[in-house]
Amino acid sequence: MPSVFLSLGSNLDTRKNLTLAVSELRKRFGDITLSRVYKSKPYGFSGDDFLNLVARVETSMLPIQIVELIEGIHDLAGRQRGSDRFGPRELDIDLLLYDNLVIDEPRIRLPRSDVLKYSFVLGPLAEIAPNLTHPVSGKRMREHWEEFDHKSHPLVVQPGFL
């Protein structure tokens, strides 16, 4: 079964929204692997800190079905569509990787560029899948994380959050 990686983040009512997201993923996928929860400053705007984590699920669902599931979970959290890309979020779930697929379509871009761009995605991903190979770069997540400029957007572990 394909391995799928999702990023989860929130900076509004974070405990409630991240707990909701994890609960919904467990309902759909059963056993899932979660990274630790990390706190980071907002990227591209001023506001409350974000809490982020990465989840790994095993599923035979197609990528578009996963995107539709994500949209349903966003609805449960009360996320408003059409809001500013860089702004506060009740909940933000993104499909990062689906096995080694490379897709560039309007609703699905895999691997998601956020994987190598943001510490709050790459750090948790490298934590739970350090030997996973990025389907485009060919490097392991651990290598990307070792090369990443950690000072540009630091992460702080939030022990016991979930």
C-alpha positions as CSV (number, residue, x, y, z in Angstrom):
1,M,0.0,0.0,0.0
2,P,1.3,3.5,-0.8
3,S,2.9,5.6,2.0
4,V,1.4,9.1,2.1
5,F,2.7,12.0,4.1
6,L,0.5,14.9,5.2
7,S,1.4,18.2,7.0
8,L,-0.9,19.5,9.6
9,G,-0.8,23.0,11.0
10,S,-2.8,25.5,13.0
11,N,-2.4,28.8,14.8
12,L,-6.1,29.3,15.9
13,D,-7.4,27.2,18.7
14,T,-4.5,24.8,18.0
15,R,-5.2,22.0,20.4
16,K,-8.8,21.6,19.3
17,N,-8.0,21.8,15.6
18,L,-5.0,19.5,15.6
19,T,-6.7,17.0,17.8
20,L,-9.7,17.1,15.4
21,A,-7.4,16.5,12.4
22,V,-5.6,13.6,14.0
23,S,-8.8,12.0,15.1
24,E,-10.3,12.3,11.6
25,L,-7.2,10.8,10.1
26,R,-7.3,7.9,12.5
27,K,-10.9,7.3,11.7
28,R,-10.1,7.0,8.0
29,F,-6.7,5.3,8.1
30,G,-6.5,3.5,11.4
31,D,-2.9,3.4,12.6
32,I,-1.0,6.5,11.6
33,T,2.6,7.7,12.4
34,L,2.9,11.2,13.8
35,S,5.9,13.4,14.3
36,R,6.3,15.4,17.4
37,V,4.4,18.8,17.4
38,Y,6.6,21.8,16.6
39,K,6.0,25.5,17.3
40,S,7.2,28.1,14.8
41,K,6.7,31.7,13.9
42,P,4.3,32.5,11.1
43,Y,5.9,32.7,7.7
44,G,5.0,35.7,5.5
45,F,2.8,37.5,8.0
46,S,2.5,38.6,11.6
47,G,0.3,36.6,14.0
48,D,0.2,33.8,16.6
49,D,2.7,31.0,16.4
50,F,1.8,27.9,14.5
51,L,1.9,24.4,15.7
52,N,2.8,21.8,13.0
53,L,3.4,18.1,12.6
54,V,3.6,15.5,9.9
55,A,1.5,12.3,9.6
56,R,2.3,9.2,7.7
57,V,-0.6,7.0,6.5
58,E,-0.8,3.9,4.4
59,T,-3.7,3.9,2.0
60,S,-4.9,2.7,-1.4
61,M,-6.9,6.0,-1.8
62,L,-5.9,8.0,-4.9
63,P,-4.3,11.4,-4.4
64,I,-7.4,13.2,-5.5
65,Q,-9.4,11.3,-3.0
66,I,-7.0,12.3,-0.3
67,V,-7.3,15.9,-1.3
68,E,-11.1,15.7,-1.0
69,L,-10.8,14.1,2.4
70,I,-8.5,16.9,3.5
71,E,-11.1,19.5,2.3
72,G,-13.7,17.7,4.4
73,I,-11.5,17.9,7.5
74,H,-10.9,21.6,6.8
75,D,-14.7,22.1,6.7
76,L,-15.1,20.3,10.1
77,A,-12.5,22.8,11.6
78,G,-14.4,25.8,10.1
79,R,-11.7,26.8,7.7
80,Q,-12.9,29.5,5.3
81,R,-12.1,29.1,1.7
82,G,-10.5,31.9,-0.3
83,S,-8.7,33.3,2.7
84,D,-5.2,34.8,2.3
85,R,-2.6,32.2,1.6
86,F,-0.3,33.7,4.3
87,G,-2.7,34.2,7.2
88,P,-4.1,32.7,10.4
89,R,-5.4,29.2,10.0
90,E,-7.8,27.1,12.0
91,L,-6.4,24.1,10.2
92,D,-4.1,23.6,7.3
93,I,-3.5,20.0,6.0
94,D,-1.5,19.5,2.9
95,L,-0.7,16.4,0.9
96,L,3.1,16.4,0.8
97,L,4.1,13.0,-0.8
98,Y,2.4,10.0,-2.2
99,D,5.0,7.3,-2.5
100,N,7.4,8.4,-5.2
101,L,4.7,10.0,-7.5
102,V,5.5,13.2,-9.3
103,I,2.3,15.0,-10.4
104,D,1.8,18.6,-11.6
105,E,-1.9,19.2,-12.0
106,P,-4.1,22.1,-10.9
107,R,-5.3,20.4,-7.7
108,I,-2.4,18.1,-7.0
109,R,1.3,18.9,-7.1
110,L,3.5,16.1,-5.8
111,P,5.9,16.3,-4.2
112,R,4.6,19.5,-2.6
113,S,7.3,22.2,-2.8
114,D,6.7,23.0,0.9
115,V,8.7,19.8,1.7
116,L,12.0,21.4,0.9
117,K,11.0,25.0,1.5
118,Y,9.8,25.2,5.1
119,S,11.3,24.0,8.4
120,F,7.9,23.2,9.8
121,V,7.4,20.6,7.1
122,L,10.8,19.3,6.4
123,G,11.8,18.9,10.1
124,P,8.9,16.8,11.2
125,L,9.1,14.8,7.9
126,A,12.8,14.0,8.4
127,E,11.9,13.0,12.0
128,I,9.5,10.2,11.0
129,A,11.0,9.3,7.6
130,P,14.7,10.2,7.7
131,N,15.6,7.6,5.0
132,L,12.7,8.5,2.7
133,T,14.1,9.6,-0.7
134,H,12.6,12.8,-2.2
135,P,11.2,11.7,-5.6
136,V,12.8,14.7,-7.5
137,S,16.1,15.5,-5.7
138,G,17.0,11.8,-5.0
139,K,18.3,12.8,-1.6
140,R,17.0,11.4,1.7
141,M,14.9,13.7,4.0
142,R,17.6,13.5,6.6
143,E,20.1,14.9,4.2
144,H,17.8,17.7,3.2
145,W,17.2,18.5,6.9
146,E,20.9,18.5,7.6
147,E,21.5,21.0,4.8
148,F,18.6,23.2,5.8
149,D,19.2,26.7,7.3
150,H,17.6,26.0,10.7
151,K,18.3,29.5,11.9
152,S,16.1,31.0,9.2
153,H,12.9,29.6,10.7
154,P,13.5,27.8,14.0
155,L,11.3,25.1,15.4
156,V,10.6,24.4,19.1
157,V,9.3,20.9,20.1
158,Q,6.0,21.0,22.0
159,P,6.3,17.9,24.2
160,G,3.1,16.0,25.1
161,F,0.9,18.2,22.9
162,L,-1.1,15.4,21.4
